[in-house]
Amino acid sequence: MPSLPPASLLPPKAGALATRKRGKAPVGNESPEALAAHQAYYVGSSGKKAIYLTFDCGYENGNTGKILDTLKEKEVPAAFFLTGDFLASAPELARRMVQEGHIAGNHTDTHPDMTKFSSLEEFQKELTAVETVFHEITGSSLAPFYRPPQGIYSDRSLEYAKEAGYHTIFWSLAHVDWNQEAQPAWEEMYEKLVRRIHPGAIVLLHSTSQANTEYLGRLIDEWKTAGYRFGKFNLGRSPFAKDYVPN
């Protein structure tokens, strides 16, 4: 592990994106190559019309089962990033994710700012707590994919995740879907998620969103019509080395 200054001296960064051309991946705070050195990624291969559909599951409010129903109907794989609170409230849904072939990743136990931890031991506690509960519930191991709460990271936290055996997964496409009091209409979702889709997109959706639940099937159909297929993160050295794309 390279020598790094204390975590408190490293300014946290958010997974923000800028400079977007329609049909092209956005430019992130860091280049894909710089992030990959830390086993961190926000976009897949630009040479494949593949979409990596991901859901952040901070808690359960009755929508995740319906999302799973739609994914099953459309035969689309997804990655679900789970918190301790979600697992405590919806263990049956975690089991269903495994049974239906989806990836279950780590979104931390208590959803903290992970850049605040000054030791690997403190950092890893947030991850191992989720790993332990997930295994108790499902009998399976959590996949080695981690999404930082709110996309906040530092060089130190990326190295800690790598040392803990994880790939850090950010995103290249998202919309404001987390505000329960102001759910987006279809027209807004189409503009943000269909018109801006690009090869290798890692799409972030929240499982608590009623709009996502209602329009997911329509989104999938629009993406398929545009020639896209749905990838599944690879469990090897790179999530995209030999990505699985169903027929």
C-alpha positions as CSV (number, residue, x, y, z in Angstrom):
1,M,0.0,0.0,0.0
2,P,1.5,3.4,-1.0
3,S,2.4,5.9,1.7
4,L,-0.4,8.3,2.2
5,P,-0.9,11.2,4.6
6,P,-3.4,10.8,7.4
7,A,-7.0,10.7,6.3
8,S,-7.8,14.0,8.0
9,L,-5.3,15.7,5.6
10,L,-6.9,14.3,2.5
11,P,-9.9,16.4,1.3
12,P,-12.9,14.2,0.5
13,K,-14.2,14.1,-3.0
14,A,-17.7,13.4,-4.3
15,G,-18.4,11.2,-7.2
16,A,-19.5,14.2,-9.2
17,L,-19.4,14.2,-13.0
18,A,-19.0,17.0,-15.6
19,T,-18.5,17.7,-19.3
20,R,-21.1,15.4,-20.8
21,K,-21.8,14.9,-24.5
22,R,-24.8,13.0,-25.6
23,G,-24.0,9.4,-26.2
24,K,-20.6,9.8,-24.5
25,A,-19.4,8.9,-21.0
26,P,-19.1,12.0,-18.8
27,V,-15.7,13.2,-17.5
28,G,-15.3,12.5,-13.8
29,N,-13.2,14.1,-11.0
30,E,-10.6,11.4,-11.8
31,S,-9.7,9.7,-15.0
32,P,-10.9,6.0,-15.4
33,E,-7.2,5.1,-15.4
34,A,-6.4,6.9,-12.2
35,L,-9.3,5.3,-10.4
36,A,-8.5,1.9,-11.8
37,A,-5.2,2.0,-10.0
38,H,-7.2,1.9,-6.8
39,Q,-9.6,-0.8,-8.1
40,A,-12.3,1.9,-8.5
41,Y,-14.5,2.6,-11.5
42,Y,-17.3,4.9,-12.6
43,V,-17.7,3.6,-16.2
44,G,-17.2,0.4,-18.2
45,S,-15.8,-0.1,-21.7
46,S,-16.7,2.6,-24.2
47,G,-16.5,0.0,-26.9
48,K,-19.5,-2.0,-25.8
49,K,-23.1,-0.9,-25.8
50,A,-23.5,-2.4,-22.3
51,I,-25.3,-0.9,-19.3
52,Y,-24.5,-1.9,-15.7
53,L,-27.7,-1.3,-13.8
54,T,-27.2,-0.7,-10.1
55,F,-29.4,0.1,-7.1
56,D,-28.5,1.6,-3.8
57,C,-30.6,0.0,-1.0
58,G,-30.3,2.2,2.1
59,Y,-33.6,1.0,3.6
60,E,-36.7,-0.8,2.4
61,N,-40.0,1.0,1.8
62,G,-41.9,-1.5,-0.2
63,N,-40.4,-0.9,-3.7
64,T,-37.5,-3.4,-4.0
65,G,-39.7,-6.5,-4.5
66,K,-41.5,-4.7,-7.4
67,I,-38.1,-3.8,-8.9
68,L,-37.1,-7.4,-8.6
69,D,-40.3,-8.4,-10.3
70,T,-39.6,-6.1,-13.3
71,L,-36.0,-7.3,-13.6
72,K,-37.2,-10.9,-13.6
73,E,-39.8,-10.2,-16.2
74,K,-37.3,-8.3,-18.5
75,E,-34.5,-10.9,-17.8
76,V,-32.1,-8.1,-16.8
77,P,-29.3,-8.5,-14.2
78,A,-28.5,-5.8,-11.6
79,A,-26.2,-5.1,-8.7
80,F,-27.8,-4.1,-5.4
81,F,-25.6,-2.2,-2.9
82,L,-26.9,-3.1,0.6
83,T,-26.7,-1.4,4.0
84,G,-27.1,-2.9,7.4
85,D,-30.5,-1.3,7.8
86,F,-31.8,-2.8,4.6
87,L,-30.6,-6.3,5.6
88,A,-32.2,-5.9,9.0
89,S,-35.6,-4.8,7.6
90,A,-35.8,-7.0,4.4
91,P,-33.8,-10.2,4.7
92,E,-36.2,-12.0,2.4
93,L,-35.3,-9.6,-0.4
94,A,-31.6,-10.2,0.1
95,R,-32.3,-13.9,-0.3
96,R,-34.3,-13.3,-3.4
97,M,-31.5,-11.3,-5.0
98,V,-29.2,-14.2,-4.6
99,Q,-31.8,-16.7,-5.9
100,E,-32.5,-14.7,-9.0
101,G,-28.8,-14.2,-9.9
102,H,-28.2,-10.6,-9.1
103,I,-25.1,-9.2,-7.5
104,A,-25.3,-8.0,-3.9
105,G,-22.6,-5.5,-3.0
106,N,-21.6,-3.5,0.1
107,H,-23.0,0.0,0.9
108,T,-21.7,-0.1,4.5
109,D,-23.5,-0.9,7.7
110,T,-24.5,2.6,8.9
111,H,-24.0,4.7,5.7
112,P,-21.3,7.0,7.1
113,D,-18.8,9.3,5.4
114,M,-16.1,6.7,5.0
115,T,-13.3,9.3,4.5
116,K,-13.6,10.1,8.2
117,F,-11.9,6.8,9.3
118,S,-8.2,7.1,10.0
119,S,-7.4,3.4,10.2
120,L,-8.1,0.4,8.0
121,E,-9.6,-1.4,11.1
122,E,-12.3,1.3,11.6
123,F,-13.0,1.4,7.9
124,Q,-13.3,-2.3,7.6
125,K,-15.8,-2.6,10.5
126,E,-18.4,-0.9,8.3
127,L,-17.9,-3.5,5.6
128,T,-17.5,-6.7,7.6
129,A,-20.7,-6.0,9.6
130,V,-22.7,-6.2,6.3
131,E,-20.7,-9.2,5.1
132,T,-21.5,-11.1,8.3
133,V,-25.2,-10.4,8.3
134,F,-25.6,-11.1,4.6
135,H,-23.9,-14.5,5.0
136,E,-26.1,-15.3,8.0
137,I,-29.2,-14.4,5.9
138,T,-28.4,-16.0,2.6
139,G,-25.6,-18.5,3.2
140,S,-23.7,-16.8,0.4
141,S,-20.8,-14.4,0.4
142,L,-21.2,-10.7,-0.5
143,A,-19.7,-9.8,-3.8
144,P,-16.5,-7.8,-3.6
145,F,-18.0,-4.6,-4.8
146,Y,-18.4,-1.5,-2.6
147,R,-20.2,1.8,-3.2
148,P,-19.2,4.7,-0.9
149,P,-22.2,6.4,0.8
150,Q,-23.0,9.6,-1.3
151,G,-20.1,8.8,-3.5
152,I,-17.7,10.5,-1.1
153,Y,-14.2,9.2,-1.2
154,S,-10.5,10.1,-0.7
155,D,-7.3,8.5,-1.9
156,R,-7.0,6.9,1.5
157,S,-10.6,5.4,1.5
158,L,-10.0,4.0,-1.9
159,E,-6.9,2.3,-0.7
160,Y,-8.6,1.0,2.4
161,A,-11.4,-0.5,0.2
162,K,-8.7,-2.1,-2.0
163,E,-6.9,-3.5,1.0
164,A,-10.2,-4.9,2.3
165,G,-10.6,-6.8,-1.0
166,Y,-13.2,-4.6,-2.7
167,H,-13.6,-2.9,-6.0
168,T,-15.1,0.6,-5.5
169,I,-18.1,1.2,-7.9
170,F,-19.2,4.7,-8.6
171,W,-21.5,5.7,-11.5
172,S,-21.7,7.6,-14.7
173,L,-25.4,8.1,-15.0
174,A,-28.0,9.0,-12.3
175,H,-30.9,11.3,-11.6
176,V,-32.4,12.9,-8.5
177,D,-34.6,10.0,-7.4
178,W,-33.9,9.9,-3.6
179,N,-36.2,12.8,-2.6
180,Q,-39.5,11.1,-1.6
181,E,-41.3,14.4,-1.7
182,A,-40.4,15.3,-5.2
183,Q,-40.3,12.2,-7.4
184,P,-39.4,12.8,-11.1
185,A,-41.9,12.5,-13.9
186,W,-41.3,10.2,-16.8
187,E,-40.3,13.1,-19.1
188,E,-37.5,14.1,-16.7
189,M,-36.3,10.5,-16.3
190,Y,-36.3,10.1,-20.1
191,E,-34.1,13.2,-20.5
192,K,-31.7,12.2,-17.8
193,L,-31.5,8.4,-18.3
194,V,-32.4,7.6,-21.9
195,R,-31.2,10.6,-23.9
196,R,-27.9,10.6,-21.9
197,I,-27.2,6.8,-22.0
198,H,-23.7,5.9,-23.3
199,P,-21.7,2.7,-23.8
200,G,-20.4,1.3,-20.6
201,A,-22.8,3.3,-18.4
202,I,-23.0,2.4,-14.8
203,V,-26.5,3.6,-13.9
204,L,-27.3,4.5,-10.3
205,L,-30.9,4.2,-9.1
206,H,-32.3,4.1,-5.6
207,S,-34.6,1.2,-4.7
208,T,-36.7,3.5,-2.5
209,S,-37.8,5.6,-5.5
210,Q,-41.5,5.2,-6.5
211,A,-40.7,6.7,-9.9
212,N,-37.9,4.1,-10.5
213,T,-40.3,1.4,-9.5
214,E,-43.1,2.6,-11.8
215,Y,-41.0,3.3,-14.8
216,L,-38.2,0.7,-14.6
217,G,-39.7,-1.6,-17.3
218,R,-40.2,1.4,-19.6
219,L,-36.6,2.5,-19.1
220,I,-35.3,-1.0,-19.9
221,D,-37.4,-1.2,-23.0
222,E,-36.1,2.2,-24.2
223,W,-32.5,1.2,-23.6
224,K,-33.0,-2.1,-25.4
225,T,-34.6,-0.3,-28.4
226,A,-31.5,2.0,-28.5
227,G,-29.4,-1.2,-28.9
228,Y,-28.1,-1.6,-25.4
229,R,-27.7,-4.9,-23.5
230,F,-27.2,-5.4,-19.8
231,G,-23.9,-6.4,-18.3
232,K,-23.1,-8.0,-15.0
233,F,-19.9,-7.1,-13.0
234,N,-17.2,-9.7,-13.3
235,L,-15.7,-11.2,-10.1
236,G,-12.1,-11.2,-11.5
237,R,-9.4,-8.6,-11.3
238,S,-11.5,-6.0,-13.1
239,P,-15.3,-5.9,-13.1
240,F,-15.3,-5.4,-16.8
241,A,-12.5,-7.8,-17.9
242,K,-14.9,-10.4,-19.2
243,D,-18.3,-8.9,-18.5
244,Y,-21.3,-11.1,-18.8
245,V,-24.0,-9.8,-21.2
246,P,-27.1,-12.0,-21.6
247,N,-28.6,-12.8,-24.9
